[in-house]
Amino acid sequence: MKKTALLTTLVSILSIASAGQISEQQQKYIAKYEKQTLKVAPEDALINTDKEPSLKKGFVSLYNGKNLDGWTPLGGHCTFEANGDSIVGTTVKGSPSTYLSTTRDDFTNFIFTAELKWEVDGNSGIMFRAQSKPGDKGEVVFGPQAEMEGFSQDRGWSGGIYGQSAGGWLYPLWLDDHKEVRKALKKGEWNRLTIKAVGKNIKTWVNGIPAAHYRTDKYFKGFFSLQVHSGKQGTIHFRNIKVKEIEKGFTNLFESGDFSAWTQTGGGEVSDAWTVKNGIVHRAGIRPGSINTKKDDYKNFDLRFQWKISEAGNSGIKYRAHGGLGLEYQVLDDKLHKDNKKPSHRAASLYDLLPAPDDKPYKPAGQWNSGRVVAKDNHIEHWLNGKKVLEIEYGSEDWKKRFAASKYAKHEGFGSWTGSIHLQDHGDQVWYRNVRIKEL
């Protein structure tokens, strides 16, 4: 017992002694980065000791495997191309660093993962919660970046946090505690980077090995970017680019990656004309029928989702539903679908009851929109791309007038029911992703 206690004490003393210490072989970088004053002091550095998060369920692919839809290059003219299951970024001599960035720019809390492989060595990284602004020589991308520096340098800081156009290094991997992750990168192989960002806390892993643990007071929302650094050369492949968004109290209705929590409306298993792949729910095939959650006691909730409608397409999300009947967040190609003539039948409207305004922030067919429904007691809200586009009180004089003039007038209590969530089949192709709900 005494020997065991002594050994434990010695291990603890050694751990305390090494904590916050810059490794001997890393001492040369102290002077080199002395002027980058935003980096965390060695003695204040938080150490990531967490196991890499599970990457199996609830993720959405940010790359469709076909083209670069949903991405846009910023900052320079290095090239990016879709190449089967990967995106290939190539340095163009003379070009500034270039950032292939998601067109969606409101990612907040998430687990992000991607695999990188160097065909030609060169500096790279993943921007997250990134932002952009006009600069003298074009658009400037700035914010935190998880470094993936390749193999030409011997410092081993892949997985560290760099402030791109934002002060330089924020969390270098130079401590004794980072010894293992400095050796994590594998030449000639795929290397997995994982980033978890929740509130102020940011953690990274490289090939499953803990890397950075940084706390930010500045960067809380933005886009992702695949970086190809300026220089003479560099060809980097990116694949399995996925994200799982984290929202406290929310449940992803497709967390399992299948339809185990869903049923065909009217009963039975979900038709195989509905599919879930890489977190994207797709209605295709010939009249597969609407589907709804098996859970049928939703009444007060915050429902969030993204949707993309086909050209001239029609769909919707129904809630507080009995059978196929319920309040509906309309999903529509406002430009080409024939149902566009009635304002309350257009996208984001409370179908046949209350129209969303004409100046709503709507993205046309073929592009992703973010939707939201808040239902709390008698209060109902619809949101579109971050903007509240309508609200109404069930039972109010306004409600009674609209209800009496609607197709639902004969259904007593309609709008007040407890029920399931439905994805509507209206004969057209439609896509949904990140369908999540928090009961209120």
Beta strands, then each sheet from edge to edge (+ up, - down):
strand 1: 60-61
strand 2: 71-74
strand 3: 79-83
strand 4: 86-90
strand 5: 98-102
strand 6: 110-120
strand 7: 124-135
strand 8: 138-148
strand 9: 161-164
strand 10: 168-171
strand 11: 191-198
strand 12: 201-206
strand 13: 209-215
strand 14: 223-228
strand 15: 235-245
strand 16: 251-252
strand 17: 262-264
strand 18: 274-277
strand 19: 280-283
strand 20: 291-293
strand 21: 301-309
strand 22: 314-322
strand 23: 325-332
strand 24: 369-376
strand 25: 379-384
strand 26: 387-393
strand 27: 420-423
strand 28: 430-439
sheet 1: 1+ 15- 4+ 3-
sheet 2: 1+ 15- 6+ 11- 12+ 13-
sheet 3: 2+ 5- 14+ 7- 8+ 9- 10+
sheet 4: 16+ 28- 19+ 18-
sheet 5: 16+ 28- 21+ 24- 25+ 26-
sheet 6: 17+ 20- 27+ 22- 23+
end
